[in-house]
Amino acid sequence: MIGDVLGLVTTDGNAGLENAVESIYPHVKRQRCWAHKLRNVSNYLKRRDQDKCIKEARAIYSDENRKEAVKIYNEWVKKWRTAYPKAIKCIEKDLEELLNFYCCPQEIRVKVRTTNVIERAFREVRRRTTPIILLFHYSVQSIVLDYIKPAISA
């Protein structure tokens, strides 16, 4: 896996995956998944503030350029830091990787800022293969039972 033309790898923050990407593609920028990150942030928020705070955090990645996104981030931090310092820290520690998608062309940014595209593909593969696996499992189980049952009865 050379990855000469690979410009960005989007991950959900899994440490094992991060280490693997770093060892195979050390020169490639990493993008942290905004969907996973905002789910993590919401864990630090009181229920009554979750919708508002997360909606305002989404504005960070919704802007057309990185400079404006950083401004929006700073405004978000000022507003929420006192009430939720852990939520702020959650984004702050990965901010650079959360904003790496701005290095991509405008038309693909929506697709690379989260892992949703690949997770959707995985979901579809599971949906299509699970019935096959279950069918195989039950076929093997019935064959084994048909073989063992007479032996037990004897």
Beta strands, then each sheet from edge to edge (+ up, - down):
strand 1: 8-11
strand 2: 29-32
sheet 1: 1+ 2+
end
